[in-house]
Amino acid sequence: MTAAEPGVTAATAGLRTAFADGVLRLTIARPDRMNAIDLDTMRALGAAITAAGDDDRVRTIVLTGDGAAFCTGADLAAAGTNPASPDVVMDTANDVVEAITTVPVPVVAAVNGPAAGVGVSMAVAADLTYAAESAYFLLAFVNIGLMPDGGASLLIPAAIGRARAAEMALLGDRVAAVDAARFGLVARTLPDDELFGHVDAVAARTAAGPRRALALTKHALNAATLPAFGAALDLEKSGQIELLGSADFAEGVAAMLQKRRPEFT
């Protein structure tokens, strides 16, 4: 996929794209599911980001969610009706976050509402991450018998340190946007009605900047702060594939759907 013609908006597989003035805006558009992301949408998102890197017209990518949420993780209900192998699911999720970190243009995340699971990974993988005051971040994996994925086991401690990352990953508690900014998980938290204005101003600034210099700067920053990113993705994949076949995961999903406390082994 190349960017649409300037001013053109398109939608496919739960993803809405719009391109204007060098900025490719990618909006996860599954508001009825709080933008929980299914496999088709993940594939479309990864492909759109990767293709943008090969399109010289694209100078900045903005990633956000439609409606009240940014992305509330993998859509477990969709996975139940259209199952895919754990290998495929993990590789597809990893492709998205790898695309965010390697595409040679700045990626700006506008976290307009809750970010959970792989939604946290996508938000933190972005180069510039801004959150609405009403947003929160939740690594909910442990609550259903899973482990963080999408590079979260490296992205989160790289941003906020091991101690706070351990609280997020091992306790599965929400981190309010104001605390996310205080910890360093996001660049800044803004009043809800100011988020998109700020993001648009930042995107306009990077879109007008020197594309190659920004690409090399991004590469250098990620090389310095995420040198073991590939290894982290591989470790998460092997661990998550094991856990996806476990009795604890089955119990965690059942408890979530039945709105009760899980009873893990």
MINUDO-615622 format. One record per residue (C-alpha): residue in one letter; x, z, y. Coordinates in nm, 4 decimals, m for minus. Example, Ala and Ser with C-alpha at 12.3 -4.5 7.8 and 13.67 -1.06 7.14 Angstrom:
2
[site "A", [1.2300, 0.7800, m0.4500]]
[site "S", [1.3670, 0.7140, m0.1060]]
// end
This chain:
265
[site "M", [0.0000, 0.0000, 0.0000]]
[site "T", [0.1186, m0.0814, 0.3481]]
[site "A", [m0.0304, 0.0772, 0.6539]]
[site "A", [m0.3590, m0.0675, 0.7693]]
[site "E", [m0.3617, m0.2734, 1.0845]]
[site "P", [m0.3515, m0.0561, 1.3972]]
[site "G", [m0.6818, 0.1162, 1.4574]]
[site "V", [m0.8113, 0.0397, 1.1087]]
[site "T", [m0.9450, 0.3181, 0.8868]]
[site "A", [m0.9786, 0.2834, 0.5091]]
[site "A", [m1.0858, 0.5138, 0.2278]]
[site "T", [m1.0211, 0.5114, m0.1440]]
[site "A", [m1.0161, 0.7633, m0.4295]]
[site "G", [m1.0865, 1.0634, m0.2076]]
[site "L", [m0.8235, 0.9639, 0.0483]]
[site "R", [m0.8930, 0.8346, 0.3989]]
[site "T", [m0.6173, 0.6497, 0.5835]]
[site "A", [m0.5913, 0.5486, 0.9462]]
[site "F", [m0.3014, 0.3834, 1.1291]]
[site "A", [m0.2408, 0.3579, 1.5009]]
[site "D", [0.0587, 0.3720, 1.7351]]
[site "G", [0.3106, 0.4160, 1.4540]]
[site "V", [0.1265, 0.7142, 1.3019]]
[site "L", [m0.0245, 0.6917, 0.9530]]
[site "R", [m0.2905, 0.9593, 0.9141]]
[site "L", [m0.3725, 1.0578, 0.5558]]
[site "T", [m0.6809, 1.2742, 0.5101]]
[site "I", [m0.7774, 1.4262, 0.1771]]
[site "A", [m1.1483, 1.3466, 0.1843]]
[site "R", [m1.3256, 1.5532, m0.0807]]
[site "P", [m1.4993, 1.8048, 0.1479]]
[site "D", [m1.7711, 1.8808, m0.1066]]
[site "R", [m1.4930, 2.0217, m0.3279]]
[site "M", [m1.3058, 2.1929, m0.0400]]
[site "N", [m1.0576, 1.9077, m0.0846]]
[site "A", [m0.9601, 2.0210, m0.4322]]
[site "I", [m0.7586, 1.7209, m0.5426]]
[site "D", [m0.8241, 1.5155, m0.8538]]
[site "L", [m0.5804, 1.2899, m1.0366]]
[site "D", [m0.6950, 0.9660, m0.8725]]
[site "T", [m0.6599, 1.1135, m0.5255]]
[site "M", [m0.3148, 1.2506, m0.6053]]
[site "R", [m0.2079, 0.9068, m0.7250]]
[site "A", [m0.3462, 0.7406, m0.4133]]
[site "L", [m0.1782, 0.9958, m0.1867]]
[site "G", [0.1621, 0.9616, m0.3515]]
[site "A", [0.1409, 0.5826, m0.3412]]
[site "A", [0.0385, 0.5825, 0.0257]]
[site "I", [0.3284, 0.8064, 0.1290]]
[site "T", [0.5831, 0.6098, m0.0737]]
[site "A", [0.4630, 0.2750, 0.0619]]
[site "A", [0.4754, 0.4070, 0.4175]]
[site "G", [0.8497, 0.4550, 0.3823]]
[site "D", [0.8886, 0.0821, 0.3217]]
[site "D", [0.6728, m0.0166, 0.6178]]
[site "D", [0.8770, m0.0317, 0.9372]]
[site "R", [0.5622, 0.0041, 1.1459]]
[site "V", [0.5082, 0.3568, 1.0141]]
[site "R", [0.7141, 0.6086, 1.2088]]
[site "T", [0.5303, 0.9342, 1.1322]]
[site "I", [0.2801, 1.0524, 0.8719]]
[site "V", [0.0137, 1.3146, 0.9423]]
[site "L", [m0.1380, 1.4859, 0.6392]]
[site "T", [m0.4593, 1.6872, 0.6695]]
[site "G", [m0.7921, 1.7616, 0.5035]]
[site "D", [m1.1492, 1.6623, 0.5813]]
[site "G", [m1.3921, 1.9339, 0.6846]]
[site "A", [m1.3253, 2.3043, 0.6412]]
[site "A", [m1.0221, 2.2950, 0.4093]]
[site "F", [m0.6758, 2.1428, 0.3878]]
[site "C", [m0.6488, 2.1270, 0.0074]]
[site "T", [m0.7576, 2.3978, m0.2348]]
[site "G", [m0.5397, 2.2832, m0.5224]]
[site "A", [m0.6142, 2.0845, m0.8350]]
[site "D", [m0.9807, 2.0192, m0.9069]]
[site "L", [m1.0262, 2.1977, m1.2386]]
[site "A", [m1.3863, 2.0817, m1.2684]]
[site "A", [m1.2812, 1.7178, m1.2385]]
[site "A", [m1.0025, 1.7763, m1.4900]]
[site "G", [m1.2595, 1.9129, m1.7343]]
[site "T", [m1.4788, 1.6011, m1.7154]]
[site "N", [m1.1922, 1.3496, m1.7051]]
[site "P", [m0.9015, 1.5171, m1.8848]]
[site "A", [m0.5454, 1.3901, m1.8670]]
[site "S", [m0.2393, 1.5094, m2.0529]]
[site "P", [m0.0456, 1.7947, m1.8896]]
[site "D", [0.2563, 1.5621, m1.8650]]
[site "V", [0.0589, 1.3132, m1.6580]]
[site "V", [m0.0919, 1.5815, m1.4342]]
[site "M", [0.2443, 1.7436, m1.3635]]
[site "D", [0.4242, 1.4149, m1.3033]]
[site "T", [0.1537, 1.3003, m1.0623]]
[site "A", [0.1630, 1.6240, m0.8619]]
[site "N", [0.5425, 1.6165, m0.8541]]
[site "D", [0.5377, 1.2557, m0.7343]]
[site "V", [0.3317, 1.3599, m0.4310]]
[site "V", [0.5597, 1.6412, m0.3161]]
[site "E", [0.8714, 1.4351, m0.3882]]
[site "A", [0.7253, 1.1543, m0.1790]]
[site "I", [0.6638, 1.3958, 0.1093]]
[site "T", [1.0217, 1.5248, 0.1012]]
[site "T", [1.1915, 1.1854, 0.0550]]
[site "V", [0.9883, 0.9427, 0.2672]]
[site "P", [1.2215, 0.8415, 0.5553]]
[site "V", [0.9822, 0.9397, 0.8337]]
[site "P", [0.8649, 1.2813, 0.9534]]
[site "V", [0.5603, 1.4199, 0.7728]]
[site "V", [0.3449, 1.6499, 0.9851]]
[site "A", [0.0957, 1.8722, 0.8027]]
[site "A", [m0.2139, 1.9847, 0.9918]]
[site "V", [m0.3421, 2.2767, 0.7831]]
[site "N", [m0.6962, 2.2866, 0.9152]]
[site "G", [m0.8276, 2.5370, 0.6604]]
[site "P", [m0.7474, 2.6982, 0.3257]]
[site "A", [m0.4436, 2.5687, 0.1375]]
[site "A", [m0.4205, 2.6782, m0.2244]]
[site "G", [m0.2201, 2.5832, m0.5313]]
[site "V", [m0.0593, 2.2426, m0.4949]]
[site "G", [m0.2147, 2.2291, m0.1470]]
[site "V", [0.0369, 2.4946, m0.0416]]
[site "S", [0.3187, 2.2873, m0.1888]]
[site "M", [0.2115, 1.9772, 0.0011]]
[site "A", [0.1787, 2.1689, 0.3272]]
[site "V", [0.5171, 2.3412, 0.2993]]
[site "A", [0.6924, 2.0250, 0.1756]]
[site "A", [0.6070, 1.8587, 0.5072]]
[site "D", [0.8762, 1.8486, 0.7734]]
[site "L", [0.6592, 2.0008, 1.0444]]
[site "T", [0.3719, 2.2256, 0.9381]]
[site "Y", [0.1096, 2.3616, 1.1754]]
[site "A", [m0.1895, 2.5753, 1.0789]]
[site "A", [m0.5225, 2.6669, 1.2334]]
[site "E", [m0.5703, 3.0388, 1.2884]]
[site "S", [m0.8580, 3.0393, 1.0379]]
[site "A", [m0.6428, 2.8874, 0.7614]]
[site "Y", [m0.4761, 3.0774, 0.4806]]
[site "F", [m0.2265, 3.0077, 0.2031]]
[site "L", [m0.2870, 3.1077, m0.1568]]
[site "L", [m0.0728, 3.0622, m0.4669]]
[site "A", [m0.3612, 3.1344, m0.7017]]
[site "F", [m0.1886, 3.0177, m1.0202]]
[site "V", [m0.1307, 3.3641, m1.1652]]
[site "N", [m0.5015, 3.4386, m1.1286]]
[site "I", [m0.5788, 3.1777, m1.3949]]
[site "G", [m0.2764, 3.2286, m1.6182]]
[site "L", [m0.0520, 2.9624, m1.4680]]
[site "M", [0.2713, 2.9486, m1.2652]]
[site "P", [0.3383, 2.7836, m0.9279]]
[site "D", [0.4071, 2.4104, m0.9396]]
[site "G", [0.4530, 2.1224, m0.6998]]
[site "G", [0.7925, 2.2655, m0.6116]]
[site "A", [0.6403, 2.5883, m0.4781]]
[site "S", [0.8899, 2.8023, m0.6701]]
[site "L", [1.1612, 2.6610, m0.4426]]
[site "L", [0.9736, 2.5530, m0.1293]]
[site "I", [0.8198, 2.8947, m0.0632]]
[site "P", [1.1335, 3.1126, m0.0991]]
[site "A", [1.3331, 2.8513, 0.0954]]
[site "A", [1.0895, 2.9028, 0.3819]]
[site "I", [1.0190, 3.2783, 0.3740]]
[site "G", [1.2691, 3.4391, 0.1360]]
[site "R", [1.2487, 3.5638, m0.2208]]
[site "A", [1.0727, 3.8955, m0.1555]]
[site "R", [0.7712, 3.7536, 0.0262]]
[site "A", [0.7602, 3.4515, m0.2047]]
[site "A", [0.7442, 3.6885, m0.5028]]
[site "E", [0.4448, 3.8654, m0.3490]]
[site "M", [0.2664, 3.5343, m0.3053]]
[site "A", [0.3475, 3.4068, m0.6549]]
[site "L", [0.3201, 3.7238, m0.8630]]
[site "L", [0.0235, 3.8889, m0.6900]]
[site "G", [m0.1751, 3.5790, m0.6005]]
[site "D", [m0.2944, 3.7223, m0.2684]]
[site "R", [m0.3883, 3.5239, 0.0398]]
[site "V", [m0.1462, 3.4910, 0.3298]]
[site "A", [m0.3328, 3.4558, 0.6588]]
[site "A", [m0.2151, 3.1785, 0.8907]]
[site "V", [m0.0922, 3.4273, 1.1507]]
[site "D", [0.1274, 3.5925, 0.8871]]
[site "A", [0.2405, 3.2527, 0.7602]]
[site "A", [0.3750, 3.1780, 1.1065]]
[site "R", [0.5353, 3.5209, 1.1338]]
[site "F", [0.7025, 3.4780, 0.7943]]
[site "G", [0.8251, 3.1255, 0.8708]]
[site "L", [0.6017, 2.9476, 0.6192]]
[site "V", [0.4686, 2.7248, 0.8987]]
[site "A", [0.6209, 2.6191, 1.2288]]
[site "R", [0.3317, 2.7479, 1.4352]]
[site "T", [m0.0260, 2.8734, 1.4155]]
[site "L", [m0.2733, 2.7518, 1.6740]]
[site "P", [m0.6354, 2.8233, 1.7683]]
[site "D", [m0.8610, 2.6074, 1.5520]]
[site "D", [m0.9751, 2.3918, 1.8422]]
[site "E", [m0.6150, 2.3237, 1.9495]]
[site "L", [m0.4637, 2.2304, 1.6116]]
[site "F", [m0.5250, 1.8566, 1.6084]]
[site "G", [m0.4370, 1.8108, 1.9738]]
[site "H", [m0.1016, 1.9759, 1.9104]]
[site "V", [m0.0404, 1.7768, 1.5920]]
[site "D", [m0.1291, 1.4516, 1.7668]]
[site "A", [0.1182, 1.5305, 2.0461]]
[site "V", [0.3947, 1.6112, 1.7952]]
[site "A", [0.3201, 1.2949, 1.5950]]
[site "A", [0.3283, 1.0811, 1.9091]]
[site "R", [0.6648, 1.2302, 1.9970]]
[site "T", [0.8237, 1.1657, 1.6561]]
[site "A", [0.6651, 0.8190, 1.6353]]
[site "A", [0.8409, 0.7297, 1.9604]]
[site "G", [1.1734, 0.8685, 1.8372]]
[site "P", [1.4643, 0.6887, 1.6672]]
[site "R", [1.3385, 0.6196, 1.3140]]
[site "R", [1.6782, 0.6047, 1.1433]]
[site "A", [1.8144, 0.9132, 1.3186]]
[site "L", [1.5039, 1.1108, 1.2230]]
[site "A", [1.5317, 0.9872, 0.8631]]
[site "L", [1.8940, 1.0983, 0.8327]]
[site "T", [1.8184, 1.4315, 0.9997]]
[site "K", [1.5336, 1.4943, 0.7559]]
[site "H", [1.7563, 1.4034, 0.4623]]
[site "A", [2.0310, 1.6383, 0.5804]]
[site "L", [1.7913, 1.9294, 0.6353]]
[site "N", [1.6382, 1.8888, 0.2908]]
[site "A", [1.9777, 1.8485, 0.1252]]
[site "A", [2.0892, 2.1756, 0.2822]]
[site "T", [1.7737, 2.3775, 0.2124]]
[site "L", [1.6338, 2.2193, m0.1059]]
[site "P", [1.9422, 2.1144, m0.3061]]
[site "A", [1.7874, 2.2119, m0.6406]]
[site "F", [1.4431, 2.0635, m0.5768]]
[site "G", [1.4535, 1.8250, m0.8730]]
[site "A", [1.5627, 2.1023, m1.1086]]
[site "A", [1.2815, 2.3269, m0.9794]]
[site "L", [1.0238, 2.0564, m1.0468]]
[site "D", [1.1552, 2.0115, m1.4010]]
[site "L", [1.1466, 2.3856, m1.4684]]
[site "E", [0.7946, 2.4171, m1.3321]]
[site "K", [0.6790, 2.1204, m1.5390]]
[site "S", [0.8057, 2.2617, m1.8686]]
[site "G", [0.6639, 2.6069, m1.7951]]
[site "Q", [0.3296, 2.4787, m1.6716]]
[site "I", [0.2811, 2.2494, m1.9722]]
[site "E", [0.3276, 2.5517, m2.1979]]
[site "L", [0.0832, 2.7598, m1.9936]]
[site "L", [m0.1809, 2.4862, m1.9710]]
[site "G", [m0.2168, 2.5098, m2.3483]]
[site "S", [m0.2367, 2.8883, m2.3541]]
[site "A", [m0.5267, 3.1211, m2.4297]]
[site "D", [m0.4656, 3.2953, m2.0969]]
[site "F", [m0.5272, 2.9721, m1.9039]]
[site "A", [m0.8492, 2.9084, m2.0962]]
[site "E", [m0.9612, 3.2631, m2.0191]]
[site "G", [m0.8584, 3.2322, m1.6538]]
[site "V", [m1.0627, 2.9150, m1.6027]]
[site "A", [m1.3631, 3.0574, m1.7887]]
[site "A", [m1.3528, 3.3746, m1.5806]]
[site "M", [m1.3265, 3.1763, m1.2572]]
[site "L", [m1.6243, 2.9572, m1.3456]]
[site "Q", [m1.8254, 3.2609, m1.4580]]
[site "K", [m1.7208, 3.4594, m1.1480]]
[site "R", [m1.5816, 3.7543, m1.3427]]
[site "R", [m1.2438, 3.9230, m1.3851]]
[site "P", [m1.0263, 3.7614, m1.6509]]
[site "E", [m0.9045, 3.9549, m1.9525]]
[site "F", [m0.5552, 3.8244, m2.0213]]
[site "T", [m0.3535, 3.8861, m2.3358]]
// end
